[in-house]
Amino acid sequence: MKLIGIGFGNLVSAERVVAIVSPDSAPIKRMIQDVRERGLLVDASFGRSTRSVLMMDSGNVILSALPPESLAERFEKSDEEDGNNR
């Protein structure tokens, strides 16, 4: 299992991430609220503004203070180290 840092010492399993998106659109904001109400939201932004939203294959949603581009680079770097291409 490959773990990727999403900021402030938090890690997620790279294999379980389905999508990384920006939280700015109305549909994403509605999804975050729905997931929060169902108890499946993990806020890993530590009180900072949310810059990216990670959707997991389990239905959980994780909020991060790092921008989607930075997280994507970390995932790509991880794949290169493994010799895999997504």
The first five atom37 places (N, CA, C, CB, O) and aatype in JSON, in Angstrom:
{
  "aatype": [12, 11, 10, 9, 7, 9, 7, 13, 7, 2, 10, 19, 15, 0, 6, 1, 19, 19, 0, 9, 19, 15, 14, 3, 15, 0, 14, 9, 11, 1, 12, 9, 5, 3, 19, 1, 6, 1, 7, 10, 10, 19, 3, 0, 15, 13, 7, 1, 15, 16, 1, 15, 19, 10, 12, 12, 3, 15, 7, 2, 19, 9, 10, 15, 0, 10, 14, 14, 6, 15, 10, 0, 6, 1, 13, 6, 11, 15, 3, 6, 6, 3, 7, 2, 2, 1],
  "atom_mask": [
    [1, 1, 1, 1, 1],
    [1, 1, 1, 1, 1],
    [1, 1, 1, 1, 1],
    [1, 1, 1, 1, 1],
    [1, 1, 1, 0, 1],
    [1, 1, 1, 1, 1],
    [1, 1, 1, 0, 1],
    [1, 1, 1, 1, 1],
    [1, 1, 1, 0, 1],
    [1, 1, 1, 1, 1],
    [1, 1, 1, 1, 1],
    [1, 1, 1, 1, 1],
    [1, 1, 1, 1, 1],
    [1, 1, 1, 1, 1],
    [1, 1, 1, 1, 1],
    [1, 1, 1, 1, 1],
    [1, 1, 1, 1, 1],
    [1, 1, 1, 1, 1],
    [1, 1, 1, 1, 1],
    [1, 1, 1, 1, 1],
    [1, 1, 1, 1, 1],
    [1, 1, 1, 1, 1],
    [1, 1, 1, 1, 1],
    [1, 1, 1, 1, 1],
    [1, 1, 1, 1, 1],
    [1, 1, 1, 1, 1],
    [1, 1, 1, 1, 1],
    [1, 1, 1, 1, 1],
    [1, 1, 1, 1, 1],
    [1, 1, 1, 1, 1],
    [1, 1, 1, 1, 1],
    [1, 1, 1, 1, 1],
    [1, 1, 1, 1, 1],
    [1, 1, 1, 1, 1],
    [1, 1, 1, 1, 1],
    [1, 1, 1, 1, 1],
    [1, 1, 1, 1, 1],
    [1, 1, 1, 1, 1],
    [1, 1, 1, 0, 1],
    [1, 1, 1, 1, 1],
    [1, 1, 1, 1, 1],
    [1, 1, 1, 1, 1],
    [1, 1, 1, 1, 1],
    [1, 1, 1, 1, 1],
    [1, 1, 1, 1, 1],
    [1, 1, 1, 1, 1],
    [1, 1, 1, 0, 1],
    [1, 1, 1, 1, 1],
    [1, 1, 1, 1, 1],
    [1, 1, 1, 1, 1],
    [1, 1, 1, 1, 1],
    [1, 1, 1, 1, 1],
    [1, 1, 1, 1, 1],
    [1, 1, 1, 1, 1],
    [1, 1, 1, 1, 1],
    [1, 1, 1, 1, 1],
    [1, 1, 1, 1, 1],
    [1, 1, 1, 1, 1],
    [1, 1, 1, 0, 1],
    [1, 1, 1, 1, 1],
    [1, 1, 1, 1, 1],
    [1, 1, 1, 1, 1],
    [1, 1, 1, 1, 1],
    [1, 1, 1, 1, 1],
    [1, 1, 1, 1, 1],
    [1, 1, 1, 1, 1],
    [1, 1, 1, 1, 1],
    [1, 1, 1, 1, 1],
    [1, 1, 1, 1, 1],
    [1, 1, 1, 1, 1],
    [1, 1, 1, 1, 1],
    [1, 1, 1, 1, 1],
    [1, 1, 1, 1, 1],
    [1, 1, 1, 1, 1],
    [1, 1, 1, 1, 1],
    [1, 1, 1, 1, 1],
    [1, 1, 1, 1, 1],
    [1, 1, 1, 1, 1],
    [1, 1, 1, 1, 1],
    [1, 1, 1, 1, 1],
    [1, 1, 1, 1, 1],
    [1, 1, 1, 1, 1],
    [1, 1, 1, 0, 1],
    [1, 1, 1, 1, 1],
    [1, 1, 1, 1, 1],
    [1, 1, 1, 1, 1]
  ],
  "atom_positions": [
    [[0.85, -1.17, 0.0], [0.0, 0.0, 0.0], [0.89, 1.23, 0.0], [-0.96, 0.0, 1.22], [1.78, 1.37, 0.84]],
    [[0.64, 2.11, -0.94], [1.4, 3.35, -1.08], [0.63, 4.49, -0.43], [1.69, 3.67, -2.58], [-0.53, 4.73, -0.77]],
    [[1.27, 5.18, 0.52], [0.65, 6.31, 1.2], [1.18, 7.62, 0.64], [0.91, 6.23, 2.71], [2.37, 7.75, 0.37]],
    [[0.29, 8.57, 0.46], [0.62, 9.88, -0.09], [0.27, 10.95, 0.94], [-0.12, 10.14, -1.44], [-0.82, 10.93, 1.51]],
    [[1.19, 11.89, 1.17], [0.94, 12.99, 2.1], [-0.02, 14.0, 1.5], [0.0, 0.0, 0.0], [0.15, 14.46, 0.37]],
    [[-1.05, 14.36, 2.29], [-2.03, 15.35, 1.82], [-1.96, 16.62, 2.65], [-3.45, 14.76, 1.87], [-2.85, 17.46, 2.59]],
    [[-0.89, 16.76, 3.42], [-0.67, 17.97, 4.2], [-0.8, 17.75, 5.69], [0.0, 0.0, 0.0], [-1.62, 16.95, 6.14]],
    [[0.01, 18.47, 6.45], [-0.03, 18.47, 7.91], [0.15, 17.08, 8.51], [-1.32, 19.05, 8.38], [-0.44, 16.77, 9.55]],
    [[0.96, 16.26, 7.87], [1.25, 14.92, 8.39], [0.19, 13.88, 8.13], [0.0, 0.0, 0.0], [0.28, 12.76, 8.63]],
    [[-0.82, 14.23, 7.35], [-1.89, 13.28, 7.02], [-1.54, 12.51, 5.76], [-3.24, 14.02, 6.84], [-0.95, 13.06, 4.83]],
    [[-1.9, 11.24, 5.75], [-1.6, 10.36, 4.63], [-2.86, 9.64, 4.17], [-0.51, 9.35, 5.01], [-3.73, 9.33, 4.98]],
    [[-2.94, 9.36, 2.88], [-4.03, 8.56, 2.33], [-3.43, 7.47, 1.45], [-5.05, 9.44, 1.52], [-2.32, 7.6, 0.93]],
    [[-4.18, 6.4, 1.3], [-3.76, 5.32, 0.43], [-3.97, 5.73, -1.02], [-4.54, 4.02, 0.75], [-5.08, 6.05, -1.43]],
    [[-2.91, 5.72, -1.79], [-2.97, 6.16, -3.19], [-3.93, 5.28, -4.01], [-1.57, 6.13, -3.81], [-4.58, 5.78, -4.93]],
    [[-4.01, 4.02, -3.69], [-4.85, 3.1, -4.45], [-6.34, 3.33, -4.22], [-4.51, 1.68, -4.09], [-7.15, 2.91, -5.04]],
    [[-6.71, 4.0, -3.14], [-8.13, 4.18, -2.79], [-8.7, 5.51, -3.26], [-8.3, 4.06, -1.29], [-9.9, 5.74, -3.17]],
    [[-7.85, 6.4, -3.77], [-8.32, 7.71, -4.24], [-8.92, 7.56, -5.64], [-7.17, 8.75, -4.24], [-8.28, 7.03, -6.55]],
    [[-10.16, 8.04, -5.79], [-10.85, 7.97, -7.07], [-10.65, 9.27, -7.85], [-12.34, 7.69, -6.87], [-10.43, 9.24, -9.06]],
    [[-10.73, 10.42, -7.15], [-10.62, 11.71, -7.82], [-10.11, 12.77, -6.85], [-11.97, 12.13, -8.4], [-10.31, 12.68, -5.64]],
    [[-9.45, 13.78, -7.41], [-9.02, 14.95, -6.67], [-9.6, 16.15, -7.42], [-7.43, 15.04, -6.53], [-9.28, 16.37, -8.58]],
    [[-10.45, 16.92, -6.74], [-11.13, 18.03, -7.4], [-11.03, 19.3, -6.57], [-12.59, 17.69, -7.68], [-10.71, 19.25, -5.38]],
    [[-11.31, 20.41, -7.2], [-11.37, 21.71, -6.52], [-12.73, 21.84, -5.83], [-11.13, 22.88, -7.53], [-13.73, 21.36, -6.36]],
    [[-12.78, 22.48, -4.68], [-14.05, 22.6, -3.94], [-14.9, 23.79, -4.37], [-13.76, 22.7, -2.48], [-15.89, 24.09, -3.7]],
    [[-14.56, 24.47, -5.44], [-15.2, 25.73, -5.79], [-16.56, 25.62, -6.45], [-14.31, 26.48, -6.68], [-17.36, 26.56, -6.35]],
    [[-16.87, 24.52, -7.11], [-18.14, 24.43, -7.84], [-19.3, 24.1, -6.9], [-18.04, 23.38, -8.94], [-19.11, 23.47, -5.86]],
    [[-20.47, 24.52, -7.29], [-21.67, 24.27, -6.48], [-21.95, 22.77, -6.29], [-22.87, 24.94, -7.13], [-22.31, 22.37, -5.18]],
    [[-21.81, 21.93, -7.32], [-22.06, 20.5, -7.1], [-21.11, 19.88, -6.08], [-21.95, 19.76, -8.42], [-21.51, 19.02, -5.3]],
    [[-19.86, 20.3, -6.09], [-18.91, 19.76, -5.12], [-19.26, 20.24, -3.71], [-17.45, 20.18, -5.48], [-19.16, 19.48, -2.75]],
    [[-19.67, 21.5, -3.58], [-20.08, 22.02, -2.28], [-21.29, 21.25, -1.75], [-20.41, 23.52, -2.37], [-21.36, 20.95, -0.55]],
    [[-22.25, 20.93, -2.62], [-23.42, 20.14, -2.19], [-23.0, 18.74, -1.79], [-24.46, 20.07, -3.31], [-23.51, 18.2, -0.8]],
    [[-22.07, 18.14, -2.54], [-21.61, 16.8, -2.21], [-20.92, 16.8, -0.85], [-20.65, 16.28, -3.29], [-21.14, 15.89, -0.05]],
    [[-20.09, 17.81, -0.58], [-19.4, 17.9, 0.71], [-20.42, 17.98, 1.84], [-18.45, 19.13, 0.75], [-20.27, 17.31, 2.86]],
    [[-21.45, 18.8, 1.67], [-22.48, 18.94, 2.71], [-23.21, 17.62, 2.92], [-23.48, 20.05, 2.34], [-23.47, 17.23, 4.06]],
    [[-23.54, 16.93, 1.85], [-24.23, 15.64, 1.94], [-23.37, 14.61, 2.68], [-24.59, 15.12, 0.55], [-23.86, 13.9, 3.55]],
    [[-22.1, 14.55, 2.31], [-21.19, 13.59, 2.95], [-20.99, 13.95, 4.42], [-19.82, 13.57, 2.21], [-20.9, 13.06, 5.27]],
    [[-20.93, 15.24, 4.73], [-20.81, 15.69, 6.12], [-22.01, 15.2, 6.94], [-20.7, 17.23, 6.2], [-21.84, 14.71, 8.06]],
    [[-23.2, 15.34, 6.39], [-24.42, 14.92, 7.09], [-24.46, 13.41, 7.31], [-25.65, 15.35, 6.3], [-25.02, 12.94, 8.3]],
    [[-23.86, 12.64, 6.39], [-23.82, 11.18, 6.54], [-22.66, 10.7, 7.4], [-23.73, 10.54, 5.17], [-22.54, 9.51, 7.69]],
    [[-21.8, 11.63, 7.82], [-20.68, 11.26, 8.69], [-19.49, 10.65, 7.99], [0.0, 0.0, 0.0], [-18.7, 9.94, 8.61]],
    [[-19.36, 10.9, 6.7], [-18.27, 10.32, 5.92], [-17.2, 11.33, 5.51], [-18.82, 9.66, 4.68], [-16.34, 11.03, 4.68]],
    [[-17.26, 12.53, 6.09], [-16.31, 13.58, 5.74], [-15.13, 13.58, 6.7], [-17.0, 14.95, 5.74], [-15.31, 13.49, 7.91]],
    [[-13.93, 13.68, 6.15], [-12.71, 13.82, 6.94], [-12.09, 15.16, 6.57], [-11.71, 12.63, 6.69], [-11.68, 15.37, 5.43]],
    [[-12.03, 16.08, 7.54], [-11.45, 17.4, 7.3], [-9.99, 17.39, 7.74], [-12.25, 18.51, 8.05], [-9.69, 17.5, 8.93]],
    [[-9.1, 17.26, 6.76], [-7.66, 17.23, 7.04], [-7.01, 18.57, 6.71], [-6.99, 16.11, 6.24], [-5.81, 18.64, 6.48]],
    [[-7.81, 19.64, 6.68], [-7.28, 20.96, 6.34], [-6.81, 21.73, 7.58], [-8.32, 21.76, 5.6], [-6.2, 22.79, 7.45]],
    [[-7.11, 21.19, 8.77], [-6.69, 21.81, 10.03], [-7.09, 23.26, 10.14], [-5.2, 21.7, 10.18], [-6.3, 24.1, 10.57]],
    [[-8.33, 23.57, 9.76], [-8.86, 24.92, 9.9], [-8.47, 25.88, 8.8], [0.0, 0.0, 0.0], [-8.95, 27.02, 8.77]],
    [[-7.62, 25.46, 7.91], [-7.25, 26.32, 6.79], [-8.3, 26.19, 5.69], [-5.82, 25.96, 6.25], [-9.15, 25.3, 5.74]],
    [[-8.22, 27.05, 4.7], [-9.21, 26.96, 3.62], [-8.98, 25.68, 2.82], [-9.13, 28.2, 2.7], [-7.85, 25.27, 2.57]],
    [[-10.07, 25.06, 2.43], [-10.02, 23.82, 1.66], [-9.66, 24.16, 0.22], [-11.37, 23.06, 1.72], [-10.33, 24.96, -0.42]],
    [[-8.6, 23.53, -0.28], [-8.17, 23.8, -1.65], [-8.36, 22.59, -2.55], [-6.71, 24.21, -1.68], [-8.37, 22.73, -3.78]],
    [[-8.53, 21.4, -1.95], [-8.81, 20.23, -2.77], [-9.68, 19.24, -1.99], [-7.51, 19.56, -3.23], [-9.68, 19.2, -0.76]],
    [[-10.42, 18.45, -2.77], [-11.33, 17.45, -2.22], [-10.94, 16.11, -2.81], [-12.83, 17.8, -2.54], [-10.9, 15.95, -4.03]],
    [[-10.65, 15.14, -1.95], [-10.29, 13.8, -2.4], [-11.48, 12.89, -2.21], [-9.05, 13.27, -1.64], [-12.02, 12.77, -1.11]],
    [[-11.9, 12.24, -3.28], [-13.0, 11.29, -3.21], [-12.39, 9.89, -3.18], [-13.98, 11.45, -4.43], [-11.57, 9.52, -4.02]],
    [[-12.82, 9.12, -2.18], [-12.27, 7.79, -1.97], [-13.24, 6.73, -2.49], [-11.95, 7.56, -0.48], [-14.43, 6.98, -2.63]],
    [[-12.72, 5.53, -2.77], [-13.56, 4.46, -3.28], [-14.54, 3.93, -2.24], [-12.7, 3.33, -3.78], [-15.47, 3.2, -2.58]],
    [[-14.34, 4.27, -0.98], [-15.22, 3.84, 0.1], [-16.43, 4.75, 0.28], [-14.45, 3.76, 1.4], [-17.33, 4.44, 1.06]],
    [[-16.45, 5.88, -0.45], [-17.52, 6.86, -0.29], [-17.12, 8.0, 0.63], [0.0, 0.0, 0.0], [-17.82, 9.01, 0.71]],
    [[-16.01, 7.86, 1.32], [-15.51, 8.94, 2.16], [-14.99, 10.07, 1.29], [-14.41, 8.43, 3.1], [-14.56, 9.86, 0.15]],
    [[-15.03, 11.28, 1.84], [-14.49, 12.45, 1.18], [-13.52, 13.12, 2.15], [-15.62, 13.43, 0.72], [-13.84, 13.3, 3.32]],
    [[-12.33, 13.48, 1.65], [-11.3, 14.09, 2.48], [-11.02, 15.48, 1.96], [-10.02, 13.22, 2.5], [-10.81, 15.68, 0.76]],
    [[-11.0, 16.46, 2.87], [-10.68, 17.84, 2.52], [-9.23, 18.11, 2.84], [-11.6, 18.83, 3.26], [-8.74, 17.72, 3.91]],
    [[-8.52, 18.76, 1.93], [-7.11, 19.09, 2.12], [-6.87, 20.56, 1.84], [-6.22, 18.21, 1.21], [-7.56, 21.17, 1.02]],
    [[-5.88, 21.13, 2.53], [-5.51, 22.53, 2.32], [-4.53, 22.68, 1.15], [-4.9, 23.11, 3.59], [-4.22, 23.81, 0.77]],
    [[-4.05, 21.59, 0.6], [-3.13, 21.64, -0.54], [-3.93, 21.71, -1.84], [-2.19, 20.41, -0.54], [-4.99, 21.1, -1.94]],
    [[-3.43, 22.45, -2.84], [-4.15, 22.53, -4.11], [-4.11, 21.2, -4.87], [-3.55, 23.64, -4.98], [-3.19, 20.4, -4.68]],
    [[-5.1, 20.96, -5.73], [-5.15, 19.69, -6.48], [-3.89, 19.43, -7.3], [-6.35, 19.7, -7.42], [-3.46, 18.28, -7.42]],
    [[-3.28, 20.48, -7.84], [-2.07, 20.3, -8.65], [-0.93, 19.72, -7.82], [-1.65, 21.64, -9.28], [-0.2, 18.85, -8.29]],
    [[-0.78, 20.2, -6.6], [0.28, 19.69, -5.72], [0.05, 18.23, -5.37], [0.37, 20.52, -4.45], [0.99, 17.43, -5.37]],
    [[-1.19, 17.89, -5.09], [-1.5, 16.5, -4.76], [-1.29, 15.6, -5.98], [-2.94, 16.36, -4.26], [-0.77, 14.49, -5.85]],
    [[-1.68, 16.08, -7.15], [-1.48, 15.29, -8.38], [0.0, 15.02, -8.62], [-2.09, 16.01, -9.59], [0.37, 13.92, -9.02]],
    [[0.83, 16.02, -8.37], [2.28, 15.83, -8.53], [2.79, 14.75, -7.57], [3.02, 17.15, -8.29], [3.64, 13.94, -7.95]],
    [[2.29, 14.75, -6.35], [2.71, 13.73, -5.39], [2.29, 12.33, -5.84], [2.12, 14.04, -4.0], [3.05, 11.38, -5.68]],
    [[1.09, 12.21, -6.4], [0.63, 10.92, -6.89], [1.47, 10.48, -8.09], [-0.86, 10.99, -7.28], [1.84, 9.3, -8.18]],
    [[1.78, 11.39, -8.99], [2.61, 11.05, -10.15], [4.01, 10.66, -9.72], [2.67, 12.23, -11.13], [4.57, 9.71, -10.26]],
    [[4.57, 11.39, -8.77], [5.91, 11.07, -8.26], [5.92, 9.68, -7.64], [6.37, 12.12, -7.24], [6.87, 8.92, -7.81]],
    [[4.86, 9.35, -6.93], [4.75, 8.05, -6.3], [4.72, 6.94, -7.36], [3.49, 7.99, -5.42], [5.35, 5.89, -7.2]],
    [[3.96, 7.19, -8.45], [3.88, 6.2, -9.53], [5.23, 6.02, -10.2], [2.83, 6.6, -10.56], [5.6, 4.9, -10.54]],
    [[5.96, 7.1, -10.4], [7.26, 7.02, -11.04], [8.24, 6.22, -10.18], [7.82, 8.42, -11.32], [9.05, 5.45, -10.7]],
    [[8.17, 6.42, -8.87], [9.06, 5.68, -7.98], [8.76, 4.18, -8.03], [8.92, 6.2, -6.54], [9.67, 3.36, -7.89]],
    [[7.5, 3.84, -8.23], [7.11, 2.43, -8.31], [7.34, 1.85, -9.7], [5.65, 2.26, -7.93], [7.33, 0.63, -9.88]],
    [[7.56, 2.72, -10.67], [7.72, 2.26, -12.04], [6.39, 2.0, -12.72], [0.0, 0.0, 0.0], [6.34, 1.34, -13.76]],
    [[5.3, 2.52, -12.14], [3.95, 2.34, -12.7], [3.49, 3.6, -13.37], [2.96, 1.92, -11.61], [3.95, 4.7, -13.03]],
    [[2.61, 3.46, -14.3], [1.94, 4.61, -14.92], [0.45, 4.44, -14.76], [2.32, 4.77, -16.41], [-0.1, 3.4, -15.13]],
    [[-0.21, 5.45, -14.21], [-1.67, 5.38, -14.04], [-2.35, 5.7, -15.33], [-2.15, 6.33, -12.95], [-3.58, 5.69, -15.39]]
  ]
}
